[in-house]
Amino acid sequence: MKQTFKPYYAVIFTSTQNENIEGYSEMANKIEHLAKQQKGFLEMDSARNEVGITVSYWETIEDIKLWKQQSEHLEAQQKGRVDWYSWYNVRICKVEREYEFLKNEL
């Protein structure tokens, strides 16, 4: 049976942090919890080393626009620019296809 795939959107947030990261982890957890409650949110992946990458997945581009304007998210964006990030980049992409690999361990 062939599975139907519905395209969705990915917001890719790539960043480097300043030395001052006080309060960052708490805000990141709060924003992730809040994003999960938003219309159209699908899931989120995140990794942080020298460069941090967080990818959030959304049903529509309109859902992303609403999320960007959410008041607590706006507060976190401002705090990030002032306190936590030395650089960041945001990319919004349409995902038209996906596949994965999972190795079965014995």
C-alpha positions in Angstrom: 0.0 0.0 0.0 1.4 3.4 -1.0 1.5 6.0 1.8 0.4 9.5 1.0 2.8 12.2 2.0 1.6 15.7 2.7 4.3 18.4 2.4 5.1 20.5 5.5 7.5 23.3 6.5 10.7 23.3 8.4 12.1 26.4 10.2 15.9 25.9 10.6 17.4 28.2 13.3 21.2 28.1 13.3 23.1 30.1 15.9 26.3 30.8 17.8 26.0 32.0 21.4 27.8 34.8 23.4 29.6 33.9 26.6 26.6 35.0 28.7 24.0 32.2 28.5 22.4 32.8 31.9 18.7 31.8 31.6 19.1 30.4 28.1 18.3 26.8 28.9 15.2 27.8 30.9 13.9 30.0 28.1 14.7 27.3 25.4 12.6 24.8 27.4 9.8 27.2 27.9 9.7 28.1 24.2 9.8 24.4 23.1 6.8 23.7 25.5 5.0 26.7 24.1 5.6 25.8 20.5 4.2 22.3 21.1 0.9 24.0 22.0 0.7 26.1 18.8 -1.6 25.4 15.9 0.2 23.5 13.2 3.2 22.5 15.2 4.5 19.0 14.3 7.8 18.4 16.1 11.2 19.8 16.9 14.8 18.6 16.7 17.7 20.4 18.4 21.5 20.1 18.8 24.0 22.5 20.4 27.8 22.5 20.2 29.9 25.4 18.9 26.9 26.0 16.6 23.4 25.3 17.6 20.7 24.1 15.3 17.0 23.8 16.1 14.6 22.7 13.4 10.8 23.0 14.1 8.3 21.5 11.7 4.9 23.1 10.9 1.9 22.2 8.8 1.6 25.5 7.0 3.5 28.7 6.3 0.7 30.6 8.0 1.3 28.6 11.2 4.9 29.7 11.2 3.9 33.3 10.8 1.5 33.1 13.8 4.3 31.4 15.8 6.8 34.2 15.0 4.3 36.8 16.3 3.3 34.9 19.5 4.0 37.3 22.4 6.2 35.0 24.6 8.1 34.0 21.5 8.7 37.6 20.6 10.1 38.2 24.1 12.5 35.3 23.7 13.6 36.6 20.3 14.4 40.0 21.8 16.3 38.4 24.7 18.2 36.2 22.3 19.4 39.2 20.2 20.3 41.3 23.3 21.8 38.6 25.6 22.5 35.2 24.1 23.4 35.2 20.4 26.4 36.6 18.6 24.9 35.4 15.3 21.8 33.5 14.0 20.2 32.6 10.7 16.7 31.4 10.0 15.7 29.4 7.0 12.2 28.3 6.1 11.9 25.4 3.8 9.1 23.3 2.3 9.7 19.6 2.9 8.3 17.7 -0.1 9.9 14.3 0.7 11.4 12.5 3.6 12.9 9.1 4.5 14.8 7.6 7.4 17.0 4.7 8.4 16.9 2.7 11.6 19.4 0.1 12.3 18.0 -2.9 14.1 20.3 -4.0 16.9 20.3 -7.7 17.9 
